[in-house]
Amino acid sequence: MRAADADREAVAERLRVALNEGRLDLHEYDERLQRAYAARTYGELDMLLTDLPPVTPAQRSALAPAAEVPVASGGGPDAVGMRGSTARWLAGVWLPYLRVVAIVVTIWAVTSLLSTELLYFWPIWVAGPWGAVLVVRTVAGLTGGEPRRQARERERRRQRKRAERERRRELGPTDPNNPTPPA
């Protein structure tokens, strides 16, 4: 019997899953994918999948899905991830301030040493107002959930990049003389 485009797509999807599982290498995947789209009959499509195990629905799988682990109030994987995202956010807010303050205090100290007298501590006019603004920003950010929001956005960007890499991998190598991927 002749195969339809939907049948070819189903086989291509099964081959992609086999590639992701590590059952096929990239060269073999590319070769089988080309043969899948060139196939005319069910027999030709079946030949591409004979050495691959069938896909088992999750309900009938021998592997049990991971159960959710209740998280105690003080720990667990989510709490660790949350502490990490909060620390990353705080570092992003405060590190530029600390670097600049260190530089201006160093300049003040060097100039005081070179003049052999203790000069007016002018770095307070850099550190004071900026520090007050950062304290307000920190309190507002922590109470408003800014670290969590940034962590979610970072994860979204990571997933988009991963999906784009996967899409490029599925398209296969492109011809350097023709930058558009094969259709």
N, C-alpha and C positions, 0 to 999 in steps of 0.2 A: 504494500500500500504506500501511496505517496504521502510524504510528511508535509505538514503546514509550517508556516513561519512560527507559530506559537510553539510547535514541537521543537523546532531548532532553538528557539529562545530558552525553553526549559532545559534542554541538554547543555546549552551554553552556561546557564546558571548552575547546573550540577557540576560542570567542569570548573567553574569559578570557586565553588565551595570546596571541591577536591584540591584545588591549588591552595586555598587558604588553610586547609587542614594539613597540607604538606604531603598529600598523596601524589601530586604531580609537580614536576619542576616547571619552570617558566617556559622552557623550550617545548616540552611535551604538551603543556597547556595550549600554547600558541598553535602548535601543529594540529591538535585535536579540535581546537576552536575553528580553524580554517576549514577543516574537513566537515565539521558540524554545519557550518553555514553553506557548504557546497553540497551537502547530502540531499538526496531526492526522496529516499524511502525510509521507512521506519527501521528496516534492517541495517542500513548504513549508520543511522543514529545509534541503534543498539550496540553496534560494534565498538563505538567510542566509549561506552560505559561498562562493558562486560567485566573488566578487571577492577572496577570500583565498587565498594560496598554500597548497598542501597541506603537512602536517607531514611532514618528512623524518626518518626514524629516524637517530640519531646515527651508526650504522655506515655509512649510505649518504650522509651529508652531505658536501658539497664542502669544508666547513671541517674541517680536521684538529684534533683535540682538542689542547689545550696539553700539551706534554710536560713532565714534571717536571724542573725544573732542579736539578742536584746542588748542594747548598749547601756551600761551603767552610767550614772550621772557624771562620773568623773573620767571615764576612759572609753576605750573602744576605738575602732578604726576611724569613725567619723570625727570623734573628738580630736584624735591626733591630726587628721587632715585639717580640721578647723583651726587648731592651734598653729599649724604650719602656714595656713593662708593668712591668719591674723598677724603672725610674725613677719611674713613677707610684706603685707600691707604696711605695717608699722615701719619696717625698714625703708620702704619706698617713700614714706612720708618724712621720716626723721633723718635719714642718712645725708641728704643734701645739706640740711641745716647743720648737722654736726661737722661735716667737712668744711663748710664755709666758716663756722665759728672757730674751728681749729686753726684755719689759715689766718683769720684776723687776730686771734689771740697770739699766734706765733709772731705775726708782724709787730704787734704791740710789744711783746716780750723782747724781741730783737732790738727794736728801736729804743726801748727803755734801757737795755744793757749797753747799747752803743752810746747813749747819751749820759751814762753813769748816774742817772737819777730815775726815780719811779715816775713815769709819765701818767697823765690822766688816762683812766681805763675807758677809752672810747669804744672798744668792742661791745660794751653793754648796749650801745645804740643799734648795733646790728643784731645781737643775740636776743635782747629783751623783747622788742615788738614782734619780731619774726617768731620767737619761741611762744609768745602769748597766742599768736594766730594759730600756730601748730597745735597747741594744747586744745584750743576750741575745735579745731578740725579733727583732732584725734578723738575727742569725746563724742562729737557729733557723728563721726564715721563709725565708731564702735557701736554706738547705740542704734544707728541706722542700718547696720548690717553691711557696710561697705566692703569689708574683707570677703564676706561670702559672695557678694555680687561680683567682685573682681575675680574670685576663684571660678565662679560659674562661667563668666565670660572667657577666661583663659581656657577652660575646658572646652567650651564651644569652639573656640578658634582651633584648638588642638584636634578636635574631631573633624572640623572642616578640612584641615590640612591632611589628616589621615584619609578622609574620603576622597580628596583630590588625588592623593598618591595612588590610592586603590583604583580610581577611575583611569588614571594614566597607565597603570600596570595592566589593566584589562584591555586597553586600546592597543597595547603592544608597542614595539619600537616604531618610530616614524622615520620616514625618508628625510635625510638632512636637506635634500634639494626641494622637498615639498613639505612645508611645516604643518600642513593640515593633516590630521590623522586619517587613516583609511576608513572608509564608510562601511 
